[in-house]
Amino acid sequence: MAHTAGRTASRTRERLSAVADIGTRPGGRRHPLVAAAMVLPLAVVLAIVFGAVQAVVTQASSVAGMLGY
């Protein structure tokens, strides 16, 4: 029974490593779209939490007003 815990931990590490390697190029760099897909959900949550959405809407509305839209 003691030997199975080590194998399970090893498999878990392998799976996590495989998930982390999604979208990586042979040189070890991620494709830009994969990187953006990883970052955008967190960026949206942070923007909502800290009220940046209201600031962007205000700025966009000001620019649209200056352009006459």
Secondary structure, 3 states (H helix, E strand, C coil): CHHHHHHHHHHHHHHHHHHHCCCECCCCCECHHHHHHHHHHHHHHHHHHCCHHHHHHHHHHHHHHHHCC
